[in-house]
Amino acid sequence: MTPAWYQRMSQRERTLAWIVAGAIVLLINLLIWSKLFSLLGETKAELAIHRATRTEQEVFIKDRDLWERRDKWIKQHQPILKSAVEASSLLDQIKQVAGKHNVLIENPAIGAGETTPDHQSVFATIETKSPWPPLIHFLFDVQQPESFVVFESVQLQIDNADPTMMRGKFKVAKWFAPPAK
């Protein structure tokens, strides 16, 4: 019943053949099991993402009325961009608030921002120097919901020359209603 090639083998060759065959079967099993476990891990990760998404959706559904009221308020109160001159008025507004809190404004620059389906913007970049408490009040006063002003980029560090002073680099944008369709 055994093949002729197997019968021609010596006992040592047969043993070696069984060891090699066993190693090959073991490697194939390891590859199959590792693939199955990696697929199982990926499936668990996807399931966790879907559960998190579902939980997030449930929160949004539960708070739907709140978000609809906020969306309505934004549409009623968000200013309309009339011209690029709005960027200089944003810079004037920032300088006024900075003067109120004794925050030194350095290197002001203005520019036209981006236009997205949700908003269009103008921005100003500024550098500041002030102690920490006035800077906090400045940041709070500039970014009020009614003003539609946001800090798109903030970099803060302690002044090397005076450790009681903070230096900041800000990109401040004012968001306007999206362009009419």
C-alpha positions as CSV (number, residue, x, y, z in Angstrom):
1,M,0.0,0.0,0.0
2,T,2.9,2.4,0.5
3,P,4.3,4.0,-2.6
4,A,7.5,2.6,-4.0
5,W,9.5,5.8,-3.5
6,Y,8.7,5.7,0.2
7,Q,9.8,2.0,0.5
8,R,13.1,2.9,-1.2
9,M,13.9,5.4,1.6
10,S,16.0,4.4,4.5
11,Q,14.7,4.8,8.1
12,R,16.6,8.0,8.6
13,E,15.2,9.5,5.4
14,R,11.7,8.5,6.4
15,T,12.1,10.2,9.7
16,L,13.6,13.3,8.1
17,A,10.7,13.3,5.6
18,W,8.1,13.1,8.4
19,I,9.9,16.0,10.3
20,V,9.9,18.1,7.1
21,A,6.3,17.3,6.4
22,G,5.3,18.1,10.0
23,A,7.2,21.4,9.8
24,I,5.4,22.3,6.6
25,V,2.0,21.4,8.0
26,L,2.9,23.4,11.2
27,L,3.9,26.5,9.2
28,I,0.8,26.3,7.0
29,N,-1.3,26.1,10.2
30,L,0.5,29.0,11.7
31,L,0.0,31.1,8.6
32,I,-3.7,30.2,8.5
33,W,-4.2,30.9,12.2
34,S,-2.3,34.1,12.2
35,K,-4.4,35.3,9.2
36,L,-7.6,34.3,11.0
37,F,-6.5,36.1,14.2
38,S,-5.5,39.2,12.3
39,L,-8.9,39.2,10.5
40,L,-10.6,38.8,13.9
41,G,-8.7,41.7,15.3
42,E,-9.5,43.9,12.3
43,T,-13.2,42.9,12.7
44,K,-13.1,43.8,16.4
45,A,-11.6,47.2,15.6
46,E,-14.2,47.9,12.9
47,L,-16.9,46.8,15.3
48,A,-15.6,49.2,18.0
49,I,-15.5,52.1,15.4
50,H,-19.1,51.3,14.3
51,R,-20.2,51.2,17.9
52,A,-18.5,54.6,18.6
53,T,-20.1,56.0,15.5
54,R,-23.5,54.7,16.6
55,T,-23.1,56.2,20.1
56,E,-22.1,59.5,18.5
57,Q,-25.2,59.3,16.2
58,E,-27.4,58.6,19.2
59,V,-26.1,61.7,21.0
60,F,-26.8,63.8,17.9
61,I,-30.2,62.4,17.5
62,K,-31.0,63.0,21.1
63,D,-29.8,66.6,20.9
64,R,-31.2,67.2,17.4
65,D,-33.5,70.0,18.6
66,L,-30.6,71.8,20.2
67,W,-28.5,71.5,17.1
68,E,-31.4,72.7,14.9
69,R,-31.8,75.8,17.2
70,R,-28.1,76.5,17.0
71,D,-28.1,76.2,13.2
72,K,-31.1,78.5,13.0
73,W,-29.3,81.0,15.3
74,I,-26.1,80.9,13.3
75,K,-28.0,81.4,10.0
76,Q,-29.8,84.4,11.5
77,H,-26.8,86.1,13.2
78,Q,-23.7,85.1,11.1
79,P,-22.5,88.3,9.3
80,I,-22.3,88.5,5.5
81,L,-18.9,89.2,3.9
82,K,-19.3,92.5,1.9
83,S,-15.6,92.9,0.9
84,A,-12.0,92.1,1.7
85,V,-12.0,95.3,3.9
86,E,-13.6,93.1,6.6
87,A,-10.1,91.8,7.3
88,S,-8.9,95.2,8.4
89,S,-12.0,95.7,10.6
90,L,-11.1,92.3,12.2
91,L,-7.6,93.6,12.9
92,D,-9.0,96.8,14.4
93,Q,-11.3,94.8,16.6
94,I,-8.4,92.7,17.8
95,K,-6.2,95.8,18.5
96,Q,-9.1,97.4,20.5
97,V,-9.5,94.3,22.7
98,A,-5.7,94.0,23.1
99,G,-5.5,97.6,24.2
100,K,-8.2,97.1,26.7
101,H,-6.2,94.3,28.3
102,N,-2.7,95.7,27.8
103,V,-1.6,93.1,25.4
104,L,1.1,94.3,23.0
105,I,0.3,93.4,19.3
106,E,3.3,92.9,17.0
107,N,3.6,92.2,13.3
108,P,-0.1,92.4,12.4
109,A,-1.0,91.1,8.9
110,I,-4.3,90.6,7.2
111,G,-5.4,88.2,4.5
112,A,-8.3,86.6,2.7
113,G,-9.3,83.2,4.1
114,E,-10.9,80.2,2.7
115,T,-14.4,79.6,1.4
116,T,-16.2,76.4,2.4
117,P,-19.8,75.3,2.1
118,D,-20.3,76.4,5.8
119,H,-18.5,79.7,5.8
120,Q,-16.1,82.1,4.2
121,S,-13.5,83.9,6.2
122,V,-10.9,86.6,6.4
123,F,-8.0,86.4,8.8
124,A,-5.4,88.4,10.6
125,T,-2.1,87.1,11.9
126,I,-0.6,88.7,15.0
127,E,2.1,88.2,17.6
128,T,1.5,89.2,21.2
129,K,3.5,89.9,24.3
130,S,1.9,90.1,27.7
131,P,1.7,88.5,31.1
132,W,-0.4,85.4,31.3
133,P,-3.7,86.8,33.0
134,P,-4.2,89.6,30.5
135,L,-3.6,87.2,27.6
136,I,-6.3,84.9,28.9
137,H,-8.8,87.8,29.2
138,F,-7.8,88.9,25.7
139,L,-8.4,85.4,24.2
140,F,-11.7,85.2,26.0
141,D,-13.0,88.6,24.8
142,V,-11.9,88.1,21.2
143,Q,-13.6,84.8,20.8
144,Q,-17.2,85.3,21.7
145,P,-20.0,83.4,19.9
146,E,-21.7,86.6,18.7
147,S,-18.5,87.8,17.0
148,F,-17.9,84.7,14.9
149,V,-14.1,85.1,15.5
150,V,-12.0,81.9,15.9
151,F,-8.4,81.2,16.6
152,E,-7.3,78.9,13.8
153,S,-3.7,78.7,14.9
154,V,-2.2,79.3,18.4
155,Q,1.4,79.1,19.4
156,L,2.3,80.2,22.9
157,Q,5.7,80.2,24.7
158,I,7.4,81.9,27.6
159,D,9.4,85.0,26.6
160,N,13.1,84.2,26.7
161,A,14.1,87.7,27.9
162,D,11.4,87.9,30.6
163,P,9.9,84.7,32.1
164,T,6.9,86.6,33.4
165,M,5.8,87.4,29.9
166,M,4.1,85.2,27.3
167,R,4.7,85.4,23.6
168,G,2.0,84.3,21.2
169,K,1.5,83.8,17.5
170,F,-2.1,83.7,16.4
171,K,-4.0,83.3,13.2
172,V,-7.4,84.8,14.0
173,A,-10.2,84.4,11.5
174,K,-13.7,85.9,11.3
175,W,-16.2,83.5,9.8
176,F,-18.9,84.9,7.5
177,A,-22.0,83.3,6.1
178,P,-21.3,81.1,3.1
179,P,-21.6,82.7,-0.3
180,A,-25.1,82.8,-1.7
181,K,-25.9,80.0,-4.2
